[in-house]
Amino acid sequence: MNKFLIFISLLFSPVLYASSLSSCSLNGVNLYGKVKVVEHFATFKVKVVRNFADLKFKEVAHFADKCGEWQFVNNFEDFSIQYVDAFEDFSIMKVDNFPGID
């Protein structure tokens, strides 16, 4: 009986809150908007790759309101990133056209 209760509690637990990249968000944070690059305590750790990125981003000057559009700022960011070589949350690739998730 205890195994059944554990199964039911896991089934309806808030663990499902963690979003996936397929919805252009991760852990409830949208992957577009104002981005600050930091060296420590970032919202996300990202790895820059040349091919097969999890997220293709386009740097924009204003109105970063679509998936993969990033406006780099020093203050008042929506989220922060830290560049890493390993153990990233997701990989990124800079593009000029068609940002987002494939």
C-alpha distance (Angstrom), angle and dihedral (degrees) to the residues before:
residue distance angle dihedral
M1 . . .
N2 3.81 . .
K3 3.82 92.1 .
F4 3.79 89.5 54.3
L5 3.82 92.4 52.1
I6 3.78 91.3 48.6
F7 3.80 90.4 50.5
I8 3.82 92.1 50.5
S9 3.80 93.0 47.0
L10 3.81 91.1 50.5
L11 3.77 90.8 47.5
F12 3.79 93.2 57.6
S13 3.80 99.1 32.5
P14 3.81 123.8 122.4
V15 3.80 89.7 -112.3
L16 3.79 86.0 102.0
Y17 3.82 87.8 69.4
A18 3.79 91.9 86.0
S19 3.78 103.5 99.7
S20 3.74 125.5 -145.4
L21 3.75 130.7 -129.0
S22 3.80 89.6 -109.9
S23 3.82 88.8 78.0
C24 3.85 91.9 46.1
S25 3.77 91.4 -110.0
L26 3.76 136.5 91.0
N27 3.80 124.9 -160.1
G28 3.79 89.7 -9.5
V29 3.81 94.7 -53.5
N30 3.81 118.5 118.4
L31 3.79 113.2 -127.5
Y32 3.78 94.5 -134.6
G33 3.76 134.2 68.4
K34 3.78 134.4 53.9
V35 3.81 113.5 -2.2
K36 3.78 129.8 -167.8
V37 3.81 121.6 -162.0
V38 3.81 112.1 -139.1
E39 3.79 136.2 172.4
H40 3.81 97.8 -138.9
F41 3.81 140.1 23.8
A42 3.81 95.9 18.6
T43 3.77 124.5 172.3
F44 3.82 88.4 -126.6
K45 3.78 135.6 16.0
V46 3.80 110.1 -141.5
K47 3.78 134.9 -171.0
V48 3.80 120.0 -150.0
V49 3.81 112.4 -134.3
R50 3.80 135.1 175.5
N51 3.80 97.9 -140.3
F52 3.80 139.6 24.2
A53 3.80 97.4 17.2
D54 3.78 121.5 -180.0
L55 3.82 89.0 -135.5
K56 3.80 129.8 21.8
F57 3.80 110.7 -153.8
K58 3.77 132.7 -164.9
E59 3.78 120.8 -156.0
V60 3.81 111.1 -130.6
A61 3.79 132.1 -177.8
H62 3.81 96.8 -141.1
F63 3.80 142.6 6.1
A64 3.79 101.6 26.9
D65 3.79 93.2 -176.6
K66 3.81 104.4 132.4
C67 3.78 130.3 75.8
G68 3.80 110.9 -74.1
E69 3.80 96.8 9.0
W70 3.81 110.0 128.8
Q71 3.77 129.7 -173.5
F72 3.80 109.5 -164.6
V73 3.80 112.9 -138.7
N74 3.80 139.6 167.0
N75 3.82 96.7 -142.1
F76 3.79 139.9 27.6
E77 3.79 95.1 24.9
D78 3.80 125.7 176.4
F79 3.82 89.8 -141.9
S80 3.79 139.3 -13.7
I81 3.79 132.2 -128.8
Q82 3.78 134.6 -155.7
Y83 3.80 120.3 -158.0
V84 3.82 112.1 -129.0
D85 3.80 137.1 170.2
A86 3.80 96.3 -143.1
F87 3.81 141.8 15.8
E88 3.80 93.1 34.7
D89 3.79 125.4 170.5
F90 3.81 88.7 -135.3
S91 3.80 140.1 -19.9
I92 3.80 124.8 -110.5
M93 3.78 137.8 -161.4
K94 3.80 126.1 -168.0
V95 3.81 114.5 -126.7
D96 3.79 136.0 176.4
N97 3.81 95.3 -145.3
F98 3.79 137.8 28.4
P99 3.81 103.3 18.1
G100 3.77 120.1 -171.8
I101 3.77 138.9 63.9
D102 3.79 124.4 -36.8
